[in-house]
Amino acid sequence: MNDTVKHEAARRRTLAIISHPDAGKTTLTEKLLLYGGAIELAGSVTAKKKQRETSSDWMELEKKRGISISSTVLQFEYRGFRFNLLDTPGHRDFSEDTYRVLMAVDAVIMVIDAGKGIESQTLKLFEVCRKRGTPIYTFINKLDRPAMPALELIDQIEKTLGIHACPVCWPIESGPFFKGVYDRLDRKMHLFEKVPGGAYRAPVSVHDLSDPLLKSMLSGPSYQDIMEEIEMLDVAQKGLDRADVREGKTTPVFFGSAANNFGVELLLDGFLKFSDDPSPRSAGGVTVPLDDSRFSAFVFKIQTNMNPQHRDRMVFARVCSGKFFRDMKAYNTRNGKEVRISNSHNLFGRERETMDEAYPGDIIGFITNADYRPGDTISTDPELRFNEIPRFAPECFAYIGSVSTSGYKSFRKGLDHLMAEDIVQPFYLKNHGGNLPLLGAVGPLQFEVLQYRLRDEYGVESSLDIRPWTFLRWLG
C-alpha cells in the first residue's frame, strides 16, 4: 500500500497559475491543456461570428465579462505525470479565493505581460507564495506584441521581487518579428510558425546554433544580437539549482506567446525538469508523510450550482496523505462527524467523471449537503487537523435584500448557499434590527457576482445597500 502511494504521489504535479488581470493567465491555462492533450482545440480563439469558450471560465458571468472570477480545477496526463492545474481569479477582489487555491498547490506559474512587466496584483500574489515558500516558475507572455527588452524584464523581476531569475529560454526578437525562443538547456533554437487563431499546436523547427539556415532565417543584425545575448547569459547566469527552485529562491524564466502557442511546450517540459513531488502538510506542528496509513485531505473551496439543474454543492479537497477510494468513511475533524464520501469526481472545469481513487497531490470534488467549510480537514483519523487557512479582512460592506417579498424564500435559500461558499463573509451585528447579516467582501466585484448569481441561479432580484465602512474589528 505504502509503495503504491509513494509511486502515485511521485507522478502528481499540482500547480496554480497567477497573474495580474489581462496578462494572459487563462489563455496560458487553455494552451497547457492543448499541449497536454486534454483538449484538441483551444477555446479562447475568436471565430468570425462567435467566440469559443475556455475550459476554465465556465460560469456564465465569466463568459460575459471575459474574466476569471472563480478558481477552477483542470486535470490531465502529460509524459507520465498527472497534472492538477488550478486556474485562479486574476482580479484583486477575488484574492481570498486565490489565496485558498495557493494553499492547495505545490508550485505556481507566474504570468507576466512582456509589455508591462511586474504589476500590482502579481506582486501581491508573489508575496503570498514567498511567505509559503512555494516554488515559482515565470512565463513572460505576449512576446508577439510590443515588449520591454528581455534583459530589462529579468532585471525587474530580480529587483522588484527580490528573487533570482534564471532564463531557461530566451526570446528571438519580439513584437511582429517574434520568431521563437532559444532553449538554454539543450542549446537549440526553436522557431515557430503562427497558427490561425492559435487553435492548434504551433509547428516548430529546431536548429543547432551552428545551423547555416539560421542566418538566412534571421536578419543579419538580429542574428548577431541574439548570439551576443546568449554568450552574455552563459557568462552571467549560473546553471539552475533545483534546490533553490524548490525553496523559492530562484525562479526559472520562460518566454513565449500563449495566444500563438509559442514556448508553451517548453514551459511544460521545463516545469517537469525542475519540479518536485507533492509537499507533505503540517498538522499541529507535525509533518504528515505522504505515505501515512491515514487518509487525509483539506477543503479549500466550495462551489454551489455547478450543475444548476440539480442545485448541487461541490466540495473541493486536496489529498495530503494516504489513499482515497470512493465510498470510504472518514471524519470532518472540525465537527467530529463521520462522513461517507460517495459522489467523488475528477474535475475538468464544469465537466466531471467518477473518481474511484486518489493519491497525495490529487484534487477531489465530491457532491454533498453536509456541513463543510473552506479549511476543514477530512481524515480517517478524527484527531488529525491541518493548520487553518487564514482569512482576509473585508474592506467593503453592504446589506442585501430581496426586491420582491414573494421571492424572499428563494432569496434566502440562495443567499445561504452562496455564503457557504465564502463568496462573502456574513457578520451579525449586535443591536441591528434586521434578520439579514452585514456582508463583508475584499472588493465590490464580489457583491456584483453575488447579485448576478442570485438572479441567474435562483431567479431572484436583490437590492444592495452599500455601507461607508472600510474595516471591521472585534472588540473584546
C-alpha positions in Angstrom: 0.0 0.0 0.0 2.7 2.5 1.0 4.8 1.7 -2.1 1.7 2.3 -4.3 1.0 5.6 -2.6 4.7 6.7 -2.9 4.7 5.8 -6.6 1.4 7.5 -7.4 2.3 10.6 -5.4 5.6 11.0 -7.3 3.5 11.2 -10.5 1.4 14.2 -9.3 2.1 17.8 -10.1 -0.3 20.2 -8.6 0.1 23.8 -9.6 -1.7 27.2 -9.9 -1.4 30.0 -12.4 -1.3 33.6 -11.1 -1.1 36.9 -12.7 -2.4 40.5 -12.9 -5.6 40.7 -14.9 -5.2 40.5 -18.6 -1.7 39.2 -18.5 -2.9 36.0 -20.4 -3.3 33.6 -17.4 -6.5 31.9 -18.7 -5.1 31.8 -22.3 -2.0 30.1 -21.0 -4.1 27.6 -19.0 -6.0 26.7 -22.1 -2.8 26.2 -24.1 -1.3 24.0 -21.4 -4.4 21.8 -21.8 -3.9 21.8 -25.6 -0.2 20.7 -25.3 -1.1 18.3 -22.5 -3.6 16.6 -24.8 -6.6 17.3 -22.6 -8.3 19.3 -25.4 -7.9 19.2 -29.2 -8.9 22.8 -29.9 -8.1 25.8 -27.8 -11.3 27.6 -26.7 -10.1 31.2 -26.3 -9.7 31.8 -30.1 -12.2 34.0 -31.7 -14.0 32.9 -34.8 -15.6 35.5 -37.1 -19.0 35.4 -35.5 -18.6 33.8 -32.1 -16.1 33.0 -29.5 -15.4 29.5 -28.3 -15.5 29.1 -24.5 -12.4 28.4 -22.5 -12.4 25.2 -20.4 -11.6 27.1 -17.2 -14.1 30.0 -17.5 -17.4 28.1 -17.3 -19.5 30.3 -15.1 -22.0 32.5 -17.1 -20.7 35.8 -15.7 -17.1 34.8 -16.6 -18.2 34.3 -20.2 -19.9 37.7 -20.3 -17.2 39.6 -18.5 -14.3 37.8 -20.1 -12.5 37.4 -16.8 -11.9 34.6 -14.3 -13.9 35.1 -11.1 -13.8 31.6 -9.7 -10.9 29.2 -9.3 -11.2 26.1 -11.5 -9.7 22.6 -11.4 -8.4 21.0 -14.6 -6.7 17.6 -14.6 -4.7 15.9 -17.4 -1.9 13.5 -18.0 1.4 14.6 -19.6 4.6 12.5 -20.2 3.6 10.0 -17.5 2.7 12.7 -14.9 -0.7 13.6 -13.7 -1.3 17.4 -13.6 -3.8 19.1 -11.3 -3.9 22.6 -12.8 -5.8 25.3 -10.9 -6.8 28.4 -12.8 -7.3 31.3 -10.4 -9.1 34.7 -10.5 -6.8 37.4 -11.5 -8.9 40.3 -10.2 -7.9 41.6 -6.7 -11.5 41.4 -5.4 -11.2 37.6 -5.5 -7.7 37.4 -3.9 -9.1 35.4 -1.0 -10.3 32.6 -3.4 -6.9 32.7 -5.0 -5.1 32.5 -1.6 -7.0 29.3 -0.7 -6.0 27.8 -4.0 -2.4 28.7 -3.3 -2.7 26.7 -0.1 -3.6 23.6 -2.1 -0.8 23.6 -4.7 2.9 22.7 -4.7 4.1 25.2 -7.3 3.0 28.3 -9.2 3.4 29.6 -12.7 3.5 33.4 -12.6 2.5 35.0 -15.9 3.9 38.4 -16.7 2.9 40.7 -19.6 6.1 41.4 -21.6 4.8 44.9 -22.4 4.0 45.9 -18.8 6.4 43.9 -16.6 5.5 43.4 -12.9 2.1 44.7 -12.0 0.4 45.3 -8.6 -1.7 42.1 -8.3 1.3 40.0 -9.5 3.4 41.5 -6.7 0.7 40.8 -4.0 0.3 37.2 -5.1 4.0 36.7 -5.3 4.3 37.8 -1.7 1.8 35.1 -0.7 3.9 32.5 -2.5 7.1 33.8 -0.9 5.6 33.5 2.6 4.6 29.9 2.0 7.9 29.1 0.3 6.1 28.0 -2.9 8.3 27.3 -5.9 7.6 29.9 -8.6 8.0 29.4 -12.4 7.8 32.5 -14.5 6.3 32.7 -18.0 6.8 36.1 -19.7 3.9 36.3 -22.1 2.9 38.3 -25.2 6.3 38.5 -26.8 4.4 38.7 -30.1 3.3 42.3 -29.1 5.5 45.3 -28.3 7.6 44.2 -25.4 10.1 45.5 -22.9 13.7 44.3 -23.6 14.2 40.8 -22.2 17.2 41.8 -20.1 15.2 44.6 -18.6 12.4 42.2 -17.7 14.8 39.8 -15.9 16.3 42.8 -14.1 12.9 44.0 -13.0 11.9 40.6 -11.6 15.1 40.4 -9.5 14.9 43.9 -8.2 11.1 44.1 -7.6 10.5 40.6 -6.3 13.9 40.0 -4.7 14.3 36.6 -6.3 17.0 35.2 -8.6 15.6 35.0 -12.1 17.3 32.4 -14.3 16.2 32.3 -18.0 15.6 28.7 -19.2 14.9 30.0 -22.7 15.5 33.3 -24.4 13.3 35.2 -26.9 14.3 35.6 -30.5 13.1 39.2 -31.2 9.7 40.5 -30.1 6.6 42.2 -31.4 5.7 41.4 -35.0 9.2 40.0 -35.6 9.0 37.4 -32.7 10.1 34.1 -34.2 10.6 31.8 -31.3 13.0 31.1 -28.4 16.4 29.7 -27.7 16.4 26.8 -25.3 19.4 27.2 -23.0 19.1 23.6 -21.7 19.6 21.8 -25.0 21.2 24.8 -26.7 18.9 24.8 -29.7 16.8 27.4 -31.4 13.0 26.7 -31.6 11.4 28.7 -34.4 7.6 28.7 -34.5 5.0 29.2 -37.2 1.8 31.1 -36.4 -1.4 29.0 -36.3 -4.7 30.8 -37.3 -6.3 31.9 -34.1 -3.8 29.9 -32.0 -6.3 27.0 -32.0 -3.8 24.2 -32.7 -0.3 23.3 -31.7 2.2 25.6 -33.5 4.6 23.9 -36.0 8.2 24.3 -34.8 11.6 23.8 -36.4 14.5 23.1 -34.1 18.1 24.2 -35.1 21.6 24.0 -33.7 23.3 27.3 -33.2 25.8 26.2 -36.0 23.0 25.6 -38.5 23.7 27.8 -41.5 20.0 28.1 -42.1 19.6 30.3 -39.0 21.4 33.2 -40.6 19.1 33.1 -43.6 16.0 32.8 -41.4 17.1 35.7 -39.1 18.2 39.1 -40.3 21.9 39.8 -40.0 21.8 42.3 -37.1 19.1 40.2 -35.3 21.2 37.0 -35.6 24.3 38.9 -34.3 22.4 40.4 -31.3 20.9 37.1 -30.3 24.3 35.4 -30.4 25.8 38.1 -28.2 22.9 37.9 -25.7 23.3 34.1 -25.5 27.0 34.4 -24.9 26.4 37.1 -22.2 23.8 34.9 -20.5 26.2 31.9 -20.4 28.8 34.0 -18.7 26.5 35.9 -16.2 23.9 33.2 -15.4 24.9 30.1 -13.5 23.0 26.8 -14.1 19.7 26.3 -12.3 19.9 24.8 -8.8 16.9 22.6 -8.3 17.2 23.1 -4.5 17.0 26.9 -5.0 13.9 26.5 -7.1 12.3 24.2 -4.6 13.0 26.7 -1.8 11.6 29.6 -3.8 15.0 31.4 -4.0 15.2 31.1 -7.8 12.5 31.3 -10.5 13.1 29.6 -13.8 12.0 32.1 -16.5 10.4 31.1 -19.8 9.4 33.4 -22.7 6.6 33.0 -25.3 3.2 33.9 -26.6 0.3 31.8 -25.2 -2.1 33.2 -27.8 0.1 31.9 -30.6 1.3 28.8 -28.8 4.9 29.9 -28.8 7.0 28.5 -25.9 4.2 26.6 -24.2 5.6 23.1 -24.7 9.0 24.2 -23.5 7.3 25.6 -20.3 5.6 22.3 -19.6 8.8 20.3 -20.2 10.9 22.7 -18.2 8.4 22.6 -15.3 8.7 18.8 -15.2 12.5 19.0 -15.2 12.7 21.2 -12.1 9.5 20.4 -10.1 9.3 18.0 -7.2 6.9 15.5 -5.7 3.9 16.8 -3.7 4.8 18.5 -0.4 3.7 16.9 2.9 1.5 19.1 5.1 1.7 20.0 8.8 -0.9 19.3 11.4 -0.3 20.9 14.8 3.4 21.4 14.0 3.8 17.8 12.9 4.5 16.9 9.3 2.2 14.2 8.0 4.1 11.9 5.5 2.5 11.4 2.0 2.5 7.6 2.6 1.0 7.8 6.0 -1.5 5.0 6.7 -4.2 7.6 7.5 -6.0 9.2 4.6 -6.2 13.0 4.9 -7.3 15.9 2.8 -8.2 19.6 3.4 -11.1 21.5 1.9 -10.0 24.7 0.0 -13.2 25.6 -1.9 -16.9 25.0 -2.0 -19.0 25.7 -5.2 -22.7 25.5 -5.5 -24.8 25.0 -8.7 -22.0 23.7 -10.9 -25.0 21.8 -12.3 -27.8 24.3 -11.9 -30.5 21.7 -12.8 -29.6 19.7 -9.7 -28.7 22.5 -7.3 -25.6 20.5 -6.3 -22.9 21.6 -3.9 -19.3 20.6 -4.8 -16.6 20.4 -2.1 -13.0 20.7 -3.4 -10.3 18.9 -1.3 -6.6 18.4 -1.8 -5.4 14.9 -0.8 -2.5 15.2 1.6 -1.7 11.6 2.7 -2.7 8.0 2.2 -5.1 6.7 -0.4 -8.6 7.8 -1.1 -11.2 5.4 -2.5 -14.8 6.1 -3.4 -17.4 5.3 -0.7 -14.8 5.4 2.1 -15.7 6.7 5.5 -13.7 9.5 7.2 -14.2 12.3 9.6 -14.7 16.0 9.3 -12.4 16.7 12.1 -13.7 20.2 12.8 -17.1 18.9 14.0 -16.1 15.3 14.6 -18.8 13.9 12.3 -18.2 10.7 10.4 -18.9 11.1 6.7 -19.1 8.8 3.7 -17.5 10.2 0.5 -19.6 8.7 -2.2 -20.1 11.2 -5.1 -16.4 11.8 -5.8 -15.3 13.2 -9.1 -12.4 14.0 -11.3 -12.9 17.6 -12.5 -12.3 19.5 -15.7 -13.9 22.9 -15.3 -17.6 22.2 -15.1 -17.2 18.7 -16.5 -16.8 15.7 -14.2 -16.4 12.0 -14.1 -16.5 9.5 -11.3 -13.2 9.2 -9.3 -12.7 5.8 -7.7 -9.3 6.5 -6.1 -6.9 9.4 -5.5 -3.4 10.0 -4.1 -1.5 12.8 -2.4 -1.5 15.8 -4.7 -4.8 15.0 -6.3 -7.8 17.3 -6.1 -11.1 15.6 -5.3 -14.5 17.1 -6.0 -17.4 15.5 -4.2 -21.1 16.4 -4.0 -22.6 16.7 -0.6 -25.0 18.7 1.6 -23.0 18.0 4.7 -21.5 20.8 6.8 -18.2 21.6 5.2 -16.3 24.9 5.2 -13.1 26.0 3.5 -10.2 25.0 5.7 -11.9 21.8 7.0 -9.7 18.6 7.4 -11.1 15.3 6.3 -9.3 12.2 7.6 -9.7 8.6 8.7 -8.1 9.9 12.0 -10.7 12.0 13.9 -7.9 13.8 15.8 -5.9 15.0 12.7 -6.4 18.6 11.8 -4.3 20.7 9.4 -3.4 24.3 10.1 -6.2 26.7 9.3 -6.4 28.8 6.2 -6.1 32.5 7.1 -9.0 34.8 6.4 -8.7 38.1 4.5 -10.1 41.2 6.3 -13.0 42.6 4.3 -12.7 46.2 3.0 -16.3 46.6 1.6 -19.6 46.2 3.4 -23.2 46.1 2.4 -26.7 44.8 3.4 -28.5 42.9 0.7 -32.3 42.4 0.5 -34.9 40.8 -1.7 -36.7 43.1 -4.1 -39.8 41.0 -4.0 -41.5 39.7 -0.8 -42.9 36.8 -2.8 -39.4 35.7 -3.8 -37.9 36.0 -0.3 -37.8 32.3 0.4 -35.8 31.7 -2.8 -33.6 34.7 -2.0 -32.8 33.5 1.5 -32.1 30.0 0.2 -29.7 31.3 -2.4 -28.0 33.7 0.0 -27.4 30.9 2.5 -26.0 28.6 -0.3 -23.7 31.3 -1.6 -22.5 32.4 1.8 -21.5 28.8 2.5 -19.0 29.2 -0.4 -17.4 32.1 1.5 -18.1 34.2 -1.6 -18.8 37.0 1.0 -18.4 37.0 4.8 -21.5 37.4 6.9 -21.5 39.4 10.2 -24.4 39.5 12.6 -24.2 42.8 14.4 -25.4 43.4 18.0 -28.4 45.8 18.2 -29.1 45.5 14.5 -32.8 45.0 14.0 -32.8 43.1 10.7 -32.6 39.4 10.3 -30.1 39.6 7.4 -26.3 39.8 8.1 -24.0 42.6 7.2 -21.9 41.2 4.3 -18.2 41.8 4.0 -16.1 41.5 0.9 -12.5 42.1 -0.2 -13.7 44.1 -3.2 -17.0 45.4 -4.7 -17.0 43.0 -7.6 -17.8 40.2 -5.1 -21.2 41.9 -4.4 -21.8 42.1 -8.2 -21.1 38.4 -8.5 -23.4 37.7 -5.6 -26.3 39.6 -7.1 -25.7 38.1 -10.5 -25.7 34.6 -9.2 -28.9 35.2 -7.1 -30.6 36.3 -10.3 -29.1 33.7 -12.6 -29.1 30.6 -10.4 -32.1 31.3 -8.0 -34.3 33.6 -10.1 -34.4 36.5 -7.6 -33.6 40.1 -7.9 -31.8 41.8 -5.0 -31.1 45.3 -3.7 -27.7 46.3 -2.3 -27.2 48.9 0.4 -23.5 49.8 0.4 -22.2 50.9 3.8 -19.4 53.5 4.1 -17.2 51.4 6.4 -13.8 50.1 5.2 -12.8 47.8 8.1 -14.3 45.8 10.9 -12.8 44.8 14.2 -14.0 42.6 17.1 -14.0 44.3 20.4 -13.1 42.3 23.5 
